[in-house]
Amino acid sequence: MNAFTTSSDPKIVGGYYIEAVEKLGGCPRIVRGDKGTENVKVRDFQRFVRRNIQDGSAIDSYIEGASTANQRIESWWGFLRRESMEFYICMFTDLKNRGLFNGAFLDKSVLQFCFMGIIQDELDETTCVWDSHVIRPSKNDRVPSGRPKVMYMFPELYTTEDCISPVEGADAQLCRSNCTFRSAVPCDTDIYNICNLLMMESQLNLPADSYQALDLYLDLRNTIRSSL
């Protein structure tokens, strides 16, 4: 999972897909996505890299459907919200209610500067927890049980097989040329430079947790607004 300034740019979302393909050494047999425009690059890339793969299934390698009809992903979003994101939703809502965040360019950029890295760390930790948790046995024989990470790495232990499909390097590069990738700068470049300058002048450190990020946001916001 990735934290970034947008989740609606299809080139950014397509970049996530290609990064995963390159990391794993192949693409999934099937990808399911909703009908939002942010997924069109993933759809096109998935069908493109699997166009010459013959596995006897004769199925479309990309399936579209409403996310609300996908019980697995809806369950995952619920888990993500309960485990980590609810805290940030409440924190940011409180800032808005107190008049300390108005959604305008400056407030949004400073918030991104202070919180993006912290939220990414939270997402990484939540992913690790999910991959390591135990799926308990079910009465439904079609539902596997075990730890997701072990199930993925050793499918033969669960009488199944790895369904990853190899992707030609040239195909991956062609897809990559049609992507936009996340910048290391978490917000507007000018605001990023201003925030770093103010931190250096005040001898402030990057936040190590959400509360330090909140303090930094309030400090930088007040300093910048007072100079306008």
BAZABA-94743 format. One line per 5 residues: their letters; for each residue x, y, z of N, C-alpha, C, CB. Coordinates in steps of 0.1 Angstrom, whole numbers, plus 5000, padded with zeros to 4 digits. Glycine has a CB too. Example, Ala and Ser with C-alpha at 12.3 -4.5 7.8 and 13.67 -1.06 7.14 Angstrom:
BAZABA-94743
AS) 5132 4943 5078 5123 4955 5078 5132 4967 5078 5113 4955 5090 ~ 5128 4978 5071 5137 4989 5071 5129 5000 5079 5141 4994 5057;
END
This chain:
BAZABA-94743
MNAFT) 5008 4988 5000 5000 5000 5000 5009 5012 5000 4990 5000 5012 ~ 5004 5023 4993 5011 5035 4992 5003 5047 4996 5016 5036 4978 ~ 5009 5056 5004 5003 5069 5007 5009 5079 4997 5007 5073 5022 ~ 5000 5087 4992 5004 5097 4982 4994 5108 4982 5007 5091 4968 ~ 4997 5118 4974 4988 5130 4973 4975 5128 4965 4995 5142 4967;
TSSDP) 4975 5117 4957 4963 5114 4949 4961 5099 4948 4964 5120 4935 ~ 4948 5095 4947 4945 5081 4944 4937 5080 4931 4938 5074 4956 ~ 4936 5091 4924 4927 5091 4912 4934 5093 4899 4917 5103 4914 ~ 4947 5094 4899 4955 5095 4887 4958 5081 4882 4968 5104 4889 ~ 4952 5078 4870 4954 5064 4865 4969 5061 4862 4946 5062 4852;
KIVGG) 4977 5071 4859 4991 5068 4856 4999 5065 4869 4998 5080 4849 ~ 4995 5072 4880 5000 5069 4893 4997 5054 4898 4996 5079 4904 ~ 4984 5051 4897 4979 5038 4900 4985 5027 4892 4963 5037 4900 ~ 4986 5030 4879 4993 5021 4870 5008 5019 4874 4992 5026 4856 ~ 5014 5029 4879 5028 5028 4884 5029 5019 4895 5033 5042 4887;
YYIEA) 5019 5019 4904 5019 5009 4915 5019 4995 4910 5007 5012 4925 ~ 5010 4993 4900 5009 4980 4894 5022 4975 4888 4998 4979 4883 ~ 5029 4983 4881 5041 4979 4874 5052 4977 4884 5046 4990 4864 ~ 5053 4986 4895 5062 4984 4905 5061 4970 4912 5061 4995 4916 ~ 5048 4966 4914 5045 4953 4920 5049 4942 4910 5030 4952 4923;
VEKLG) 5047 4943 4898 5050 4933 4888 5066 4931 4887 5045 4937 4874 ~ 5073 4942 4888 5087 4941 4887 5093 4935 4900 5094 4955 4885 ~ 5087 4939 4911 5091 4933 4924 5089 4918 4925 5084 4941 4936 ~ 5077 4914 4920 5074 4900 4922 5078 4891 4910 5059 4899 4923 ~ 5083 4898 4899 5088 4890 4888 5077 4885 4879 5096 4879 4893;
GCPRI) 5065 4891 4880 5054 4886 4871 5041 4893 4875 5052 4871 4872 ~ 5031 4890 4868 5018 4896 4871 5008 4886 4875 5012 4903 4858 ~ 4997 4890 4882 4986 4881 4886 4979 4874 4874 4976 4888 4895 ~ 4973 4863 4877 4965 4856 4866 4953 4864 4864 4962 4842 4870 ~ 4947 4870 4874 4935 4878 4873 4936 4890 4883 4922 4870 4876;
VRGDK) 4932 4902 4878 4931 4914 4886 4916 4918 4886 4940 4925 4881 ~ 4911 4921 4898 4898 4926 4899 4898 4941 4903 4889 4918 4909 ~ 4891 4949 4897 4890 4963 4900 4876 4969 4898 4900 4971 4892 ~ 4874 4980 4904 4860 4987 4901 4861 4994 4888 4856 4996 4913 ~ 4850 5001 4885 4849 5007 4872 4854 5022 4872 4835 5007 4867;
GTENV) 4861 5026 4882 4866 5040 4883 4877 5042 4873 4871 5042 4897 ~ 4878 5055 4868 4888 5058 4858 4902 5057 4863 4885 5072 4853 ~ 4904 5057 4876 4917 5055 4881 4924 5042 4878 4918 5058 4896 ~ 4915 5032 4875 4920 5018 4872 4923 5015 4858 4910 5008 4878 ~ 4921 5025 4849 4921 5021 4834 4935 5017 4830 4917 5033 4826;
KVRDF) 4946 5023 4836 4959 5018 4832 4962 5004 4837 4969 5028 4838 ~ 4958 5001 4849 4960 4988 4855 4953 4978 4846 4954 4987 4869 ~ 4941 4981 4842 4933 4972 4833 4941 4970 4820 4919 4978 4830 ~ 4945 4981 4814 4952 4980 4801 4966 4972 4802 4955 4993 4795 ~ 4973 4975 4813 4986 4969 4815 4984 4954 4817 4993 4975 4827;
QRFVR) 4974 4950 4826 4972 4936 4829 4968 4928 4816 4961 4935 4839 ~ 4960 4933 4808 4956 4926 4796 4967 4926 4786 4944 4933 4790 ~ 4975 4936 4786 4987 4937 4776 4997 4927 4780 4993 4951 4776 ~ 5002 4926 4792 5013 4917 4796 5009 4903 4796 5018 4921 4810 ~ 4996 4900 4796 4991 4886 4796 4986 4882 4782 4980 4884 4806;
RNIQD) 4987 4891 4772 4981 4888 4759 4986 4876 4752 4983 4900 4750 ~ 4998 4872 4755 5004 4860 4748 5004 4847 4757 5017 4863 4743 ~ 4999 4848 4769 5000 4837 4778 4988 4828 4776 5000 4842 4793 ~ 4992 4815 4774 4981 4805 4772 4981 4796 4783 4984 4797 4758 ~ 4971 4797 4792 4970 4788 4803 4958 4779 4803 4970 4796 4816;
GSAID) 4951 4779 4791 4939 4770 4790 4927 4775 4796 4943 4757 4795 ~ 4927 4787 4803 4916 4791 4810 4906 4799 4801 4920 4800 4822 ~ 4911 4806 4791 4903 4814 4782 4894 4825 4790 4894 4805 4774 ~ 4900 4830 4801 4892 4840 4808 4899 4853 4807 4892 4836 4823 ~ 4891 4864 4809 4896 4877 4809 4905 4879 4821 4885 4888 4808;
SYIEG) 4917 4885 4819 4926 4886 4831 4923 4898 4839 4940 4887 4826 ~ 4914 4906 4835 4909 4918 4843 4894 4918 4844 4914 4931 4837 ~ 4889 4918 4856 4875 4917 4859 4871 4930 4865 4871 4905 4868 ~ 4860 4936 4860 4855 4949 4866 4842 4946 4874 4852 4959 4855 ~ 4840 4952 4885 4828 4951 4893 4828 4961 4904 4827 4937 4898;
ASTAN) 4817 4964 4909 4815 4973 4920 4823 4968 4932 4800 4975 4924 ~ 4831 4977 4939 4838 4973 4950 4829 4968 4962 4847 4984 4955 ~ 4817 4973 4962 4808 4969 4973 4804 4955 4971 4796 4979 4973 ~ 4805 4949 4959 4802 4935 4957 4813 4926 4960 4797 4934 4943 ~ 4825 4931 4963 4836 4923 4966 4838 4922 4981 4849 4929 4959;
QRIES) 4833 4912 4987 4833 4910 5002 4847 4910 5007 4826 4898 5006 ~ 4857 4905 5000 4870 4904 5005 4877 4918 5006 4879 4895 4996 ~ 4876 4926 4996 4882 4939 4997 4874 4948 5007 4882 4946 4983 ~ 4861 4947 5008 4854 4954 5017 4858 4951 5031 4838 4952 5015 ~ 4860 4938 5034 4865 4933 5047 4879 4939 5050 4865 4918 5047;
WWGFL) 4887 4939 5040 4901 4945 5041 4900 4960 5045 4909 4943 5029 ~ 4892 4967 5038 4891 4982 5041 4886 4984 5055 4881 4989 5031 ~ 4877 4975 5060 4872 4976 5073 4883 4973 5083 4861 4967 5076 ~ 4892 4963 5080 4903 4960 5089 4913 4972 5089 4910 4947 5084 ~ 4916 4977 5077 4925 4989 5076 4921 5000 5085 4928 4993 5062;
RRESM) 4908 5003 5083 4902 5015 5091 4903 5012 5106 4888 5018 5087 ~ 4899 5001 5110 4899 4998 5125 4913 4998 5130 4893 4984 5127 ~ 4923 4992 5123 4936 4990 5128 4944 5002 5128 4943 4979 5120 ~ 4942 5012 5119 4951 5023 5118 4945 5036 5113 4962 5020 5110 ~ 4937 5036 5103 4933 5048 5096 4922 5056 5104 4928 5046 5083;
EFYIC) 4914 5049 5112 4904 5056 5120 4910 5067 5129 4896 5046 5128 ~ 4922 5064 5134 4929 5074 5143 4932 5086 5135 4942 5068 5148 ~ 4937 5085 5123 4940 5097 5115 4928 5104 5110 4949 5093 5103 ~ 4917 5097 5107 4905 5103 5102 4899 5112 5114 4894 5092 5098 ~ 4900 5107 5126 4895 5114 5137 4904 5126 5140 4894 5105 5150;
MFTDL) 4917 5124 5139 4926 5135 5142 4924 5147 5132 4941 5130 5141 ~ 4923 5143 5119 4921 5154 5109 4908 5160 5109 4924 5148 5095 ~ 4897 5153 5113 4884 5158 5115 4884 5168 5126 4874 5147 5117 ~ 4891 5165 5137 4892 5174 5148 4899 5187 5145 4900 5167 5160 ~ 4910 5186 5137 4917 5198 5132 4907 5207 5124 4929 5194 5123;
KNRGL) 4899 5201 5115 4890 5208 5107 4879 5215 5116 4883 5199 5097 ~ 4874 5207 5126 4864 5213 5135 4869 5224 5143 4858 5202 5144 ~ 4882 5224 5146 4888 5234 5155 4893 5246 5146 4899 5229 5163 ~ 4890 5246 5133 4895 5257 5125 4910 5257 5122 4891 5270 5130 ~ 4916 5245 5123 4931 5244 5121 4934 5237 5108 4937 5237 5133;
FNGAF) 4924 5234 5100 4926 5229 5087 4914 5233 5079 4928 5213 5087 ~ 4917 5240 5068 4905 5244 5059 4905 5238 5046 4906 5259 5058 ~ 4914 5228 5043 4913 5221 5030 4920 5229 5019 4900 5218 5027 ~ 4924 5241 5021 4930 5249 5011 4944 5244 5008 4930 5264 5015 ~ 4950 5250 4998 4963 5246 4993 4974 5245 5004 4968 5255 4982;
LDKSV) 4975 5256 5011 4986 5257 5021 4984 5246 5032 4986 5271 5028 ~ 4972 5246 5038 4970 5236 5049 4972 5222 5044 4956 5238 5054 ~ 4967 5219 5032 4968 5205 5026 4983 5202 5024 4960 5204 5013 ~ 4990 5211 5019 5004 5208 5016 5013 5206 5029 5010 5219 5008 ~ 5010 5215 5039 5018 5213 5051 5014 5200 5058 5015 5225 5061;
LQFCF) 5001 5197 5058 4997 5184 5064 5003 5172 5057 4981 5183 5063 ~ 5004 5173 5044 5011 5162 5036 5026 5161 5040 5009 5164 5021 ~ 5032 5173 5041 5046 5173 5045 5048 5167 5058 5051 5188 5045 ~ 5040 5169 5068 5042 5164 5081 5038 5150 5083 5034 5173 5091 ~ 5027 5145 5076 5021 5132 5079 5024 5121 5069 5007 5134 5081;
MGIIQ) 5028 5125 5057 5029 5114 5047 5038 5103 5051 5034 5121 5034 ~ 5050 5106 5056 5059 5095 5060 5053 5087 5071 5072 5101 5063 ~ 5047 5093 5081 5041 5086 5092 5030 5077 5088 5036 5096 5103 ~ 5022 5082 5079 5011 5073 5074 5016 5062 5066 5001 5082 5066 ~ 5026 5064 5058 5032 5053 5050 5038 5042 5060 5043 5058 5041;
DELDE) 5044 5046 5070 5050 5037 5080 5038 5029 5086 5058 5044 5091 ~ 5027 5036 5089 5015 5029 5095 5010 5019 5085 5004 5040 5099 ~ 5009 5022 5073 5004 5013 5062 5013 5001 5061 5003 5020 5049 ~ 5026 5003 5062 5035 4992 5061 5034 4983 5073 5050 4997 5060 ~ 5032 4988 5084 5030 4980 5096 5017 4972 5096 5031 4989 5109;
TTCVW) 5007 4979 5092 4994 4972 5091 4994 4961 5081 4983 4982 5087 ~ 5001 4963 5069 5003 4952 5059 5010 4940 5065 5010 4957 5047 ~ 5020 4943 5073 5028 4932 5079 5020 4924 5089 5040 4938 5087 ~ 5011 4932 5097 5002 4925 5106 4993 4916 5099 4995 4935 5115 ~ 4987 4921 5088 4977 4913 5080 4984 4901 5074 4971 4922 5069;
DSHVI) 4995 4903 5069 5002 4891 5062 5006 4880 5072 5014 4896 5054 ~ 5008 4884 5085 5012 4875 5095 5001 4869 5103 5023 4881 5103 ~ 4989 4874 5102 4978 4870 5111 4974 4856 5106 4966 4880 5111 ~ 4967 4849 5115 4962 4835 5112 4948 4835 5107 4964 4826 5125 ~ 4945 4830 5096 4931 4828 5091 4927 4814 5096 4931 4828 5075;
RPSKN) 4917 4814 5105 4912 4802 5111 4905 4793 5102 4904 4806 5123 ~ 4905 4780 5104 4898 4771 5096 4883 4774 5096 4900 4756 5101 ~ 4877 4771 5084 4863 4774 5082 4855 4761 5078 4860 4785 5072 ~ 4842 4761 5080 4834 4750 5076 4834 4749 5061 4820 4750 5082 ~ 4836 4760 5054 4837 4761 5040 4850 4755 5035 4834 4776 5035;
DRVPS) 4850 4744 5028 4862 4738 5023 4870 4746 5013 4859 4724 5017 ~ 4863 4756 5007 4869 4764 4997 4877 4776 5003 4859 4769 4987 ~ 4875 4778 5016 4882 4789 5022 4895 4784 5029 4873 4796 5033 ~ 4907 4788 5025 4919 4783 5030 4921 4788 5044 4931 4786 5021 ~ 4930 4782 5052 4934 4787 5065 4949 4787 5066 4927 4778 5076;
GRPKV) 4954 4796 5075 4968 4797 5077 4972 4812 5077 4976 4789 5066 ~ 4985 4814 5076 4990 4828 5076 4992 4832 5061 5004 4829 5083 ~ 4986 4844 5057 4986 4848 5043 5000 4848 5037 4981 4861 5042 ~ 5010 4852 5044 5024 4853 5039 5029 4839 5036 5033 4860 5049 ~ 5027 4829 5045 5031 4815 5043 5023 4809 5031 5029 4807 5056;
MYMFP) 5010 4812 5031 5002 4806 5020 5007 4811 5006 4987 4810 5022 ~ 5011 4824 5006 5016 4830 4993 5029 4824 4989 5017 4845 4994 ~ 5038 4823 4999 5052 4818 4996 5053 4803 4993 5061 4822 5007 ~ 5044 4795 5000 5045 4781 4998 5031 4775 4995 5050 4774 5011 ~ 5026 4778 4983 5012 4774 4979 5011 4758 4978 5009 4779 4965;
ELYTT) 5022 4751 4976 5022 4737 4975 5017 4731 4988 5035 4731 4971 ~ 5020 4738 4999 5015 4733 5013 5000 4733 5014 5021 4741 5024 ~ 4993 4740 5005 4979 4741 5005 4973 4735 4993 4975 4756 5007 ~ 4980 4725 4987 4975 4718 4975 4971 4727 4964 4964 4709 4979 ~ 4978 4738 4962 4975 4747 4951 4989 4751 4944 4968 4760 4956;
EDCIS) 4989 4761 4936 5001 4764 4928 5002 4780 4927 5001 4758 4915 ~ 5014 4784 4924 5016 4798 4922 5010 4802 4909 5032 4801 4922 ~ 5001 4812 4909 4994 4817 4897 5000 4829 4891 4980 4819 4901 ~ 5012 4833 4895 5019 4844 4889 5023 4841 4875 5031 4849 4897 ~ 5021 4851 4866 5025 4849 4852 5037 4857 4848 5013 4853 4842;
PVEGA) 5047 4851 4842 5059 4858 4838 5056 4870 4829 5070 4849 4832 ~ 5064 4880 4830 5062 4892 4822 5075 4896 4815 5057 4905 4830 ~ 5075 4897 4802 5087 4901 4795 5092 4915 4799 5084 4901 4779 ~ 5105 4916 4800 5111 4929 4804 5107 4940 4795 5126 4928 4805 ~ 5107 4938 4782 5103 4948 4773 5089 4953 4775 5105 4943 4758;
DAQLC) 5080 4943 4778 5066 4947 4781 5065 4956 4793 5057 4934 4782 ~ 5072 4952 4803 5072 4960 4816 5077 4974 4814 5080 4953 4827 ~ 5088 4975 4806 5093 4988 4803 5084 4997 4795 5107 4987 4795 ~ 5077 4991 4785 5067 4998 4777 5056 5003 4786 5061 4989 4766 ~ 5051 4995 4795 5041 4999 4805 5046 5010 4814 5036 4988 4814;
RSNCT) 5059 5009 4818 5065 5019 4827 5066 5032 4821 5079 5014 4831 ~ 5068 5032 4808 5069 5045 4800 5056 5053 4800 5074 5043 4786 ~ 5045 5046 4803 5032 5052 4803 5027 5054 4818 5022 5043 4796 ~ 5036 5054 4827 5032 5056 4841 5038 5069 4847 5037 5045 4850 ~ 5033 5074 4858 5039 5084 4866 5041 5078 4879 5029 5097 4867;
FRSAV) 5053 5080 4885 5057 5074 4897 5058 5084 4908 5070 5067 4896 ~ 5055 5080 4920 5055 5088 4932 5069 5096 4933 5052 5080 4945 ~ 5068 5108 4937 5080 5116 4939 5084 5114 4954 5078 5131 4936 ~ 5097 5116 4957 5101 5115 4971 5096 5127 4979 5116 5114 4971 ~ 5092 5138 4972 5087 5150 4978 5072 5148 4981 5089 5163 4969;
PCDTD) 5067 5148 4993 5054 5144 4996 5043 5154 4994 5053 5140 5010 ~ 5047 5166 4990 5037 5177 4988 5042 5187 4977 5035 5185 5002 ~ 5036 5198 4976 5040 5208 4966 5055 5212 4969 5032 5221 4967 ~ 5063 5213 4958 5077 5215 4960 5081 5228 4967 5084 5215 4946 ~ 5074 5238 4964 5077 5251 4971 5074 5250 4986 5068 5263 4964;
IYNIC) 5062 5244 4989 5059 5243 5003 5069 5234 5010 5045 5237 5005 ~ 5073 5223 5003 5083 5214 5009 5096 5221 5012 5086 5203 4998 ~ 5101 5230 5003 5113 5237 5005 5112 5247 5017 5117 5245 4992 ~ 5100 5254 5017 5098 5264 5028 5098 5256 5042 5084 5271 5026 ~ 5091 5245 5042 5090 5238 5055 5104 5233 5059 5080 5226 5053;
NLLMM) 5112 5228 5050 5125 5223 5054 5134 5235 5059 5132 5217 5042 ~ 5132 5247 5052 5140 5259 5057 5136 5263 5071 5138 5270 5047 ~ 5123 5263 5073 5118 5267 5086 5122 5257 5097 5103 5268 5086 ~ 5122 5244 5094 5127 5234 5103 5142 5236 5107 5124 5220 5098 ~ 5149 5239 5096 5164 5241 5098 5166 5253 5107 5171 5242 5085;
ESQLN) 5159 5264 5104 5161 5276 5112 5157 5275 5127 5152 5288 5106 ~ 5146 5267 5129 5141 5264 5143 5147 5252 5149 5126 5264 5143 ~ 5156 5245 5142 5162 5233 5147 5152 5222 5151 5171 5236 5159 ~ 5142 5221 5142 5131 5211 5144 5135 5198 5137 5118 5216 5139 ~ 5131 5186 5142 5133 5173 5136 5121 5168 5129 5138 5164 5147;
LPADS) 5123 5159 5120 5112 5152 5114 5105 5144 5124 5117 5143 5102 ~ 5091 5143 5123 5084 5136 5133 5086 5121 5133 5069 5139 5131 ~ 5086 5115 5145 5087 5101 5147 5074 5094 5149 5097 5098 5158 ~ 5063 5101 5152 5050 5096 5154 5040 5106 5151 5049 5091 5169 ~ 5027 5102 5152 5016 5111 5147 5015 5123 5156 5003 5103 5148;
YQALD) 5018 5122 5169 5017 5134 5177 5027 5144 5175 5017 5130 5192 ~ 5039 5139 5172 5050 5149 5168 5047 5155 5154 5064 5141 5167 ~ 5041 5147 5145 5037 5152 5132 5026 5163 5134 5031 5141 5123 ~ 5017 5161 5143 5006 5171 5146 5013 5184 5151 4996 5166 5156 ~ 5022 5183 5161 5028 5195 5166 5036 5202 5155 5038 5191 5178;
LYLDL) 5043 5195 5147 5050 5201 5136 5041 5208 5126 5059 5190 5128 ~ 5030 5202 5123 5020 5208 5114 5015 5221 5120 5008 5199 5112 ~ 5011 5221 5132 5006 5234 5138 5017 5245 5139 5001 5231 5153 ~ 5029 5241 5142 5040 5250 5143 5043 5256 5129 5053 5243 5148 ~ 5045 5248 5119 5048 5252 5105 5036 5261 5099 5051 5241 5096;
RNTIR) 5024 5256 5102 5012 5263 5097 5012 5277 5102 4999 5256 5100 ~ 5013 5278 5116 5013 5292 5122 5024 5301 5117 5014 5290 5137 ~ 5036 5295 5115 5047 5303 5111 5045 5308 5097 5060 5295 5112 ~ 5041 5299 5088 5039 5303 5074 5028 5313 5073 5036 5291 5065 ~ 5016 5311 5080 5005 5320 5079 5008 5334 5084 4993 5314 5086;
SSL) 5016 5334 5095 5019 5347 5101 5028 5356 5092 5026 5345 5114 ~ 5035 5349 5083 5044 5356 5074 5037 5361 5061 5056 5348 5071 ~ 5025 5356 5059 5018 5360 5046 5013 5374 5047 5006 5350 5044;
END
